[in-house]
Amino acid sequence: MSLRVAGIDEAGRGPLAGPVVVAAVVFSPGRVPVNGLDDSKALTEKQRELLYPRILERALAWKIVFVEAEEIDRRNIFQATMHGMREALLGVMHVADCARIDGNRLPKDLPCPAEAWVGGDARDRSIMAASILAKVARDARMRDLHAQYPQYGFDRHKGYPSPLHLDALRRFGPCPAHRRSFAPVRAALAATPVQAALPGFPPAT
């Protein structure tokens, strides 16, 4: 009997701001009903945007999980990512027999057999699909954050530590979307303590 595999991948472990986003996708066994799948990093933004609705339409099940900056700071980025992977898998378990997770580590206490696949987003089509969902969903969230905090340029660098972003951090200090546990954000917060008094900004610890 062919197994129904949940492919799982994430987007956004490295940025200084915004969520880490994890997606899980399950296709029917056999030929994957979506052409053009690839590692999301190998596709253009337009290609990812075109594939996104086709994946949602043709998957047996899918789930996208956002782990926000506050949770990342509370758990640390590794544990936050593991938490997101576990939650994404739980969201598709009603149709999945097993899971393949991009990377070299598995979350604990998974509800089904699972394998860690290094480079899985270039090897397994379910993982490719998950990588596309996670990337497109995260990019959309970063555009929303740009509308709230346009001075940081989140629509351009998506929260990654580009020169533009680091310069904005030095000039304006962190905003509530920044990951306070990341060193450049901690340094910017220490240099601009007035930011801690902004509405919606969590108190310094």
N, C-alpha and C positions, 0 to 999 in steps of 0.2 A: 504494500500500500504506500502511495506517495504521501510524504509528510507535508503539512501546511506549515511553512516556516515564517516566523515573525522576524523581519529584518529591522535592526535598530541602529540608529546613528544620532549624533548630536551636532549642533552648530553653536559656536560661541564660547568655548572654554577660555580662549586667550584674551578677549577684550577686557577693557577697564570698566565698561559700563553695559547696562542692559542685562537681560536674562541669558542663561544657557538654555537652549531649546533642544528637546529630544523628541524624536518621532519613531513610531513603530508602524510597519506596513506588512500586511499578509496578503499574498496573492494565491489564487487557486493553483494547485500543483499542475505542472506541465508548462506549456509555453506562456511566458509572461505577456499579458494583453496590453502592454504599453511599449511602443517602439521609441528608440532614442535615449533610453536610460543610460546614465553614466554617473561617475562620481560627480557630485554637485560642483566641486572645484574645477572640473574639466569642462563645465558647461558655461555658456554665457548667461547673463541675467535674463535675457529674453527667452532663451531655451528653457531655463528653469521655470519661468513664469508660465510658459506654454504647457510644460509637462505636469505642473502642479494639479490643475483640475482633472486632467486625465487620470492621474494616480488616484485621486480621491474617488473618482467615478468607478474605476475598474478594480480597485482593491476589494478583497473580501472584508477587510477591516483596516482601519488606521486610527492612530491616536497621536496627538501632538501635546507635549507637556512643556510648560514654561516654568523654569525655576528662577525666581526673581533675584535681584541683587541682594536683597536683605537675607534671603535664604542661603545664598552663596556665602555671604559673610558669616552666617551662623554656623554653617556646616563645614566650610572650605570647599574649593571648587571641585576637587576630586569627589568628595562625598556627595556634593550637590548633584554632580553629573550621574553618579551611581543611583541616587534617589530618583532622578528623572527617568533613567533607563528602566528601573523597576516599575515605576508608575505607568510608563508608556506600554510596557509589556502587559501589565494588568489590564490595560484598556483594550487589548485585542485577544485576550486569553480565551474568549468564548469561541474563537475559530482557529487558534494556533495549537500545533502539536509540540513545537520546539522553537528555539530562538537562536539567531546568529547576531552577535553584537560586534560592531566595529571596534577594534582595539585589542589590547592584550590583557584586559581585566574584566571580570564579571561581577556584577552586584551580588550581594549576599541574599539568601532567602528568595530565590526566584521560584515562580510557581510551576515551572516546567523545565525539561532538559535544555541546556543552552551551551553554545560554544562562543569563545572569543576569537574573532577573525582579524588578524592584523592586515591592514589594507583591504578590509572587507568591502569598503565603498567602491572599490575598483574590481571586485571579484564576484559579488553576489547581487543579483538584480533587486531583491527585496531591500537590501541595505542601501543600494543606490537610490531607490525610491524614497527610503526614509531620510537619506541625506538631503535630497531635494526638498522634501516637505519641511525639514528642520531649517534649512537655509532660507527658503522663501518666507516662512513664517517669521523667522527672526529678523530678516531684513525689513519686513513690513512693520514689525514692532519698533525697530530703530528709526524708521521714518516717522512713526507716531511720536516717539520721544524727541525727534528733531523739531516737530511742531511745538512741543512744550518748551524745549530748551535749545533754540536755534543757534545760540552762540557757540555751541560745541561742534557743530558740523556732523552730527550723528548720521545724517543721510548720506554722507560721503564716505566716512571711514567705518561706520557701523560699530563704533565703540572701541575699535582696535587702537593700539598706542602709536598712531601715526604722528609725524611732526606737528600737523595741524591740531590734532587732539591734545597732545602734550602741551602745546603752546596755549590752547584755550584753558586747560587745567591750571596752568601757572597764572593766567590772567584773571580767571573768574572763580577759581576754586571748584570743588566738586559740586554736583547737583544730586538730588535724591536718587537718580538712576545709577550713580557710580558705585562701584564695588569698593567699599571702604577698607576691605582686607587686602587689597592689592597695593603694592609698595608705592607706585607713582601717585595713587589717590591719597594714601596716607600722608605722603609728603606734601601734597597740595593742600590737604585739609589742615595740616599743622602750620602751613605758611599763611593760611587764610581762615583763621578761626571764626571770623564773622559769618561764614557760611553756615555754621552750626545753628545760627539763630534764624535762618530762613524758614518760612512756613513749609511744613512737610518734610523738613530735613531731620533725620533722627539725631538725638543728642549724642555727643561724643562719649565714648566709653574709655 
